[in-house]
Amino acid sequence: MRYQRPKGTADILPEEAKKWQYIEDTARMIFDNYRYHEIRTPMFESFDVFSRTSGDTSDIVTKEMYDFMDKGDRHLSLRPEGTAGVVRAFIENKLYGPEHQKPVKVYYIGPMFRYERPQSGRQREFHQLGVEAFGSEEPALDVEVIAMGMDLLRHFGLKDLRLALNTLGDKESRDAYRKALIEYLEPHYDELSDDSKTRLHKNPLRVLDSKDKRDKKFVKDAPSILDYLDEESQKHFDAVKSLLSDLGIDYTIDPTMVRGLDYYSHTIFEIMADSKALGEGYTTICAGGRYDGLVEELGGPQTPGIGFGLGVERLLVLMEATGVSFPVLDQLDAYVVGIGEDTNPTTLKIVQALRDNGFSADRDYLDRKPKAQFKAADRLNAQYTITIGDEELKSKQAHVKEMESGKEISVPFDEIIHDFNDVITDHFND
């Protein structure tokens, strides 16, 4: 029987994995600069962790969740997003305690799972990287998170970024807006999509996020959340806008923007990148916002939070379509060529010694002729070849060649084994 990978998953082969490593390494560097530290949570959690935080009208819970009963009759779910699991870990491990520096800043990188129609840049197993910060209500933290997202995408080589901004206000503001939105939409109930009919009285803000053409014509003229902000919500939003301007970060206000998950409040944002190369104009590549009630919703103390997430697959598609070049991350320092069976122990010893001294090194393991070995070294872009044959075994000296310049020298085995860096410095770095 011939086995195939499950639908909606992908094999990330070594050449492609190098790009993933570059993205992950770059993200870790940026997050470290902002003093965010890695957290790793399980790939599956209690079903309630996601159903309570995402909202029972969200697509994630109603259509996309991979959930199952385990052998202990526990209702579990593969994680569809990163925030809820991080919040659960924050509460369970008491990271809100006085011994932890506030705000608590963490990031995650890993696979997520949603049952949806696979398409380019969106799979059933997909990967996200994201950040979460807990313990501060300050608008300055909102701006730091947004600035970090912009910074990260620029480091990935994406240009012409656009920031869309909105606020969902506090609970009082949302309750007032919710009432106004229901009053506006109720006369059009029969004309709404089935999903929006279900959501109308449970979470009418989700109607604003509908992609159904039947709903869009009503959303266009719907009341704006910005008209229902109370004084504190307006003050917070004004401070965010002012601080973004202080940092020279341009933004546009999009009052129709909502998040697909129910736990957001106050500032929400999307960072869009030019994707004309994909025939899409501008596309959202990073999205996030504030969720001041989420920790409490999962049983923790009242603790404000904010974060963002972005999909790695979608990012890769966009980077490749826009011609972003990936750096070479697997430079081969030296390839050791052995001529004759008797050289096998010596070439192996030298390769291992080079690795022990911090060099990347390789040799032939297929008993190939010297010409094929040199071709392999060239194909692998080795900086140096070290050649050993019967004469070299007798003299205990190898031929070392710098591939780019063609310069060759003879070097004692002991110098290569113990001081190859000095060999390079003394003979090839003019």
C-alpha positions in Angstrom: 0.0 0.0 0.0 1.2 3.5 -0.9 0.7 6.0 1.9 0.2 9.7 1.4 0.2 12.6 3.8 -3.2 13.6 5.1 -5.1 16.2 3.1 -4.3 19.8 4.2 -0.8 18.9 5.5 2.6 19.4 3.9 6.0 17.7 4.0 8.6 20.5 4.6 11.7 19.1 2.8 15.3 20.1 3.7 15.6 22.9 1.1 12.3 24.5 2.1 13.1 23.9 5.8 16.0 26.3 5.5 13.6 29.1 4.8 11.5 28.1 7.8 14.6 28.2 10.0 15.5 31.7 8.7 12.0 32.9 9.6 12.0 31.3 13.0 15.6 32.6 13.8 14.7 36.1 12.6 11.6 36.1 14.7 13.5 34.9 17.8 16.0 37.7 17.3 13.4 40.4 17.0 11.4 39.1 20.0 14.5 38.9 22.1 15.3 42.6 21.2 11.8 43.5 22.6 12.4 41.2 25.7 9.8 38.6 24.8 10.7 35.1 25.8 9.6 31.7 24.3 6.7 29.7 25.8 5.8 26.2 24.5 2.4 24.9 25.2 0.7 21.5 24.3 -0.6 21.0 20.8 -3.9 19.8 22.3 -5.9 21.2 25.2 -9.3 20.7 26.8 -12.0 21.6 24.3 -13.4 24.2 26.8 -10.1 26.2 26.6 -10.9 27.1 23.0 -14.7 27.0 23.1 -14.9 29.5 26.0 -12.3 31.8 24.6 -13.2 31.7 20.9 -17.0 32.0 21.4 -19.6 29.5 20.5 -20.5 31.4 17.3 -17.0 31.6 15.9 -16.1 29.6 12.8 -13.3 28.0 14.8 -15.7 26.3 17.2 -18.7 25.7 14.9 -16.9 24.5 11.8 -13.1 24.2 12.1 -12.1 22.6 15.4 -10.4 19.3 15.4 -11.9 17.9 18.6 -12.2 14.3 19.9 -12.8 12.2 23.0 -9.7 10.5 24.3 -9.5 7.0 25.9 -10.3 8.6 29.3 -13.5 10.1 27.8 -12.0 13.6 28.0 -13.1 16.2 25.4 -9.9 17.5 23.8 -9.0 19.7 20.8 -6.0 20.2 18.7 -5.1 23.9 19.1 -6.6 26.1 16.4 -4.8 29.2 17.6 -2.0 30.1 20.0 -3.5 32.7 22.5 -5.9 30.5 24.5 -3.3 27.9 25.4 -0.8 30.6 26.4 -3.5 32.2 28.6 -4.2 28.8 30.2 -0.5 28.3 30.9 -0.2 31.8 32.3 -3.0 31.0 34.8 -2.0 27.5 35.7 1.6 28.4 36.3 0.7 31.6 38.2 2.8 33.8 36.0 0.6 36.6 37.3 2.3 36.3 40.7 4.5 39.1 42.3 7.7 37.2 41.6 7.2 37.7 37.8 8.2 40.9 36.2 5.3 42.8 34.7 4.3 42.9 31.9 4.9 39.2 31.3 6.1 39.0 27.7 6.1 35.7 25.8 6.1 34.4 22.2 5.3 31.1 20.6 6.2 29.3 17.3 4.4 26.1 16.3 1.7 24.1 14.5 -2.0 24.8 14.7 -4.9 22.8 13.3 -8.2 23.9 11.7 -10.5 21.8 9.5 -11.1 24.0 6.5 -10.7 23.8 2.7 -6.9 23.7 2.0 -5.6 26.4 -0.3 -2.3 28.2 -1.0 -0.8 29.5 2.2 -3.6 27.9 4.3 -3.5 24.3 5.3 -5.3 22.2 7.9 -2.1 21.9 9.8 -0.5 25.3 9.7 2.1 27.2 11.6 1.9 30.4 13.5 4.3 32.6 15.4 2.9 35.2 17.8 3.4 37.2 21.0 1.4 37.8 24.1 2.0 40.4 26.8 0.1 40.3 30.2 -0.3 42.7 33.0 -0.5 46.3 31.6 -3.4 48.4 30.4 -1.1 51.1 29.1 -1.7 52.2 25.4 2.1 52.3 25.1 2.1 48.5 25.3 -0.5 48.3 22.4 1.9 50.5 20.4 4.9 48.4 21.3 3.2 45.2 20.1 2.1 46.9 16.8 5.6 48.4 16.2 7.2 44.9 16.8 4.9 43.4 14.2 5.9 46.1 11.7 9.5 45.6 12.6 9.3 41.9 12.2 7.7 42.0 8.7 10.3 44.6 7.5 13.1 42.2 8.7 11.5 39.6 6.5 12.0 41.9 3.5 8.3 42.9 3.1 7.8 46.5 2.0 5.0 49.0 1.6 3.2 47.7 4.7 -0.2 49.2 5.8 -1.6 49.3 9.3 -5.3 49.2 9.8 -6.6 50.1 13.3 -9.8 49.9 15.2 -11.1 49.7 18.7 -13.8 47.4 20.2 -13.9 49.5 23.4 -14.6 48.2 26.9 -17.5 46.0 27.9 -19.8 49.0 28.4 -19.0 50.4 25.0 -19.5 47.0 23.3 -22.8 46.5 25.1 -24.1 49.8 23.8 -22.8 49.1 20.3 -24.2 45.6 20.3 -27.7 46.9 21.1 -27.5 49.4 18.3 -26.2 46.8 15.8 -29.0 44.4 16.6 -31.6 47.1 16.2 -30.1 48.0 12.8 -29.8 44.4 11.5 -33.1 43.0 12.8 -35.3 44.5 10.1 -33.0 42.7 7.5 -33.1 39.4 9.4 -34.7 37.4 6.6 -32.1 38.7 4.1 -29.1 37.7 6.1 -27.0 34.6 5.6 -27.7 31.6 7.8 -24.5 32.1 9.8 -25.4 35.8 10.4 -28.9 34.8 11.5 -27.4 32.5 14.1 -25.0 35.2 15.3 -27.3 38.2 15.3 -28.5 37.9 18.9 -25.5 35.9 20.3 -22.6 38.0 18.9 -23.8 40.6 16.3 -20.2 42.0 15.9 -19.4 38.7 14.0 -21.9 39.7 11.3 -19.5 42.6 10.4 -16.8 40.0 9.7 -19.1 38.0 7.3 -17.7 37.3 3.8 -21.2 36.4 2.5 -22.4 38.8 -0.2 -25.9 38.8 1.3 -24.4 40.4 4.5 -22.0 42.8 3.0 -24.6 45.2 1.6 -26.0 45.7 5.2 -22.6 45.8 6.9 -21.6 48.7 4.6 -24.2 51.0 6.3 -24.1 49.6 9.8 -23.5 51.8 12.8 -19.8 52.4 13.7 -18.3 51.2 17.0 -16.5 54.6 17.1 -19.8 56.3 17.8 -20.4 54.2 20.9 -17.1 54.6 22.8 -17.4 55.8 26.4 -14.9 58.3 27.7 -12.3 55.8 28.9 -12.4 53.8 25.7 -12.0 56.9 23.6 -9.1 58.1 25.7 -7.3 54.8 25.3 -7.8 54.8 21.5 -6.7 58.4 21.2 -3.5 57.6 23.1 -2.7 54.6 20.9 -3.2 56.8 17.8 -1.0 59.6 19.2 1.8 57.2 20.2 1.8 55.6 16.8 2.2 59.1 15.2 5.0 59.8 17.6 6.8 56.8 16.3 6.1 57.8 12.7 3.9 54.7 12.1 1.1 55.6 9.6 -2.2 54.0 10.1 -5.8 54.0 8.7 -8.9 53.6 10.9 -11.2 50.8 9.8 -14.4 50.9 11.9 -15.7 47.7 10.3 -12.8 45.6 11.4 -13.5 43.0 14.0 -11.6 39.9 15.0 -12.7 36.4 14.3 -12.4 35.5 18.0 -14.7 36.8 20.7 -12.2 37.7 23.4 -10.9 41.0 22.0 -11.4 44.4 23.5 -10.1 47.9 22.9 -7.3 48.1 20.3 -7.4 45.6 17.4 -5.2 45.9 14.3 -4.1 44.2 11.0 -0.9 44.7 9.2 -1.3 44.3 5.4 1.4 43.7 2.8 1.4 44.4 -0.9 0.5 41.1 -2.6 0.0 42.2 -6.2 2.4 39.5 -7.2 -0.3 37.1 -6.0 -3.0 39.0 -7.8 -4.6 40.1 -4.5 -3.7 43.7 -3.9 -3.1 44.1 -0.2 -3.5 41.1 2.1 -3.5 40.8 5.9 -0.4 39.1 7.1 -0.4 39.9 10.8 -3.3 40.6 13.1 -3.9 41.0 16.8 -5.3 43.1 19.6 -6.1 43.6 23.2 -8.0 41.0 25.3 -8.4 42.4 28.8 -11.0 39.9 29.9 -9.6 36.7 28.6 -7.5 35.7 31.6 -10.5 36.2 33.9 -12.7 34.2 31.5 -10.4 31.2 31.9 -10.5 31.4 35.7 -7.5 33.6 36.4 -7.4 37.0 38.1 -8.4 40.1 36.1 -5.3 40.7 34.0 -5.1 42.8 30.8 -3.4 41.3 27.8 -2.5 42.0 24.2 -0.8 40.1 21.3 -0.7 39.2 17.7 -0.2 36.2 15.4 0.9 35.6 11.8 0.8 32.5 9.7 4.2 31.2 8.5 2.9 29.5 5.4 1.1 32.6 4.2 4.3 34.6 5.0 6.4 32.3 2.9 4.1 32.5 -0.1 4.1 36.3 0.1 7.9 36.5 0.5 8.6 34.2 -2.4 6.0 36.0 -4.7 7.5 39.4 -4.0 11.0 38.2 -4.7 12.5 38.3 -1.2 15.8 36.6 -1.2 16.6 34.1 1.6 20.2 34.1 2.9 22.3 31.0 2.6 22.1 29.4 6.1 24.0 26.2 5.5 27.5 27.3 4.3 29.8 24.3 4.0 33.2 25.3 5.2 35.2 22.3 4.0 34.8 19.2 1.9 37.4 16.5 2.5 38.2 14.4 -0.7 39.7 11.0 -0.1 41.5 9.3 -3.0 41.9 5.6 -2.4 40.5 3.2 0.2 43.4 3.7 2.6 42.5 7.4 3.2 39.1 6.5 4.7 40.2 6.6 8.4 42.2 9.9 7.9 39.4 11.7 6.1 36.9 10.7 8.7 39.2 11.8 11.5 39.8 15.2 9.8 36.1 15.8 9.1 35.2 15.1 12.7 38.1 17.3 14.0 36.9 20.2 11.9 33.3 19.8 13.2 34.7 19.6 16.8 36.4 23.0 16.2 33.2 24.6 15.0 33.5 24.2 11.2 30.8 22.7 9.0 32.5 19.8 7.1 31.5 16.8 5.0 33.1 14.0 2.9 32.1 11.3 0.6 30.2 8.2 1.8 29.4 6.6 -1.5 32.9 5.4 -2.5 32.9 7.8 -5.5 35.8 8.6 -7.7 37.8 11.8 -7.0 36.1 13.7 -9.9 32.7 13.0 -8.5 33.8 14.1 -5.1 35.1 17.4 -6.4 31.8 17.9 -8.2 30.0 17.3 -5.0 32.1 19.8 -3.2 31.4 22.4 -5.9 27.6 21.6 -5.9 27.6 22.1 -2.1 29.4 25.4 -2.4 32.2 24.3 -0.2 34.6 27.2 0.7 37.6 24.8 0.9 38.5 21.3 -0.3 40.9 19.3 1.6 42.4 16.5 -0.6 44.1 13.4 0.8 45.6 10.6 -1.3 48.4 8.0 -0.9 51.1 10.6 -1.2 49.4 12.8 1.4 49.2 9.9 3.7 53.0 9.4 3.4 53.9 13.0 3.9 51.1 13.6 6.5 50.2 16.8 4.6 46.9 17.5 2.8 46.2 19.8 -0.2 43.9 22.7 0.9 42.2 24.7 -1.9 40.2 27.8 -1.6 37.4 27.2 -4.1 36.6 30.8 -5.0 40.2 32.0 -5.7 41.7 28.6 -6.8 44.6 29.1 -4.4 46.2 25.8 -3.1 48.6 25.0 -0.4 50.0 21.9 1.4 49.2 21.8 5.2 50.2 19.2 7.8 47.4 17.1 9.1 48.0 18.3 12.7 47.5 21.9 11.7 44.2 21.1 10.0 43.0 19.1 12.9 44.0 21.6 15.6 44.4 25.0 13.9 42.3 25.2 10.7 41.2 28.7 11.5 44.9 29.8 11.7 45.5 28.0 8.3 42.8 30.1 6.7 43.9 33.3 8.4 47.6 32.8 7.5 47.3 31.6 3.9 44.0 32.7 2.5 42.9 35.9 4.2 45.1 38.5 2.4 
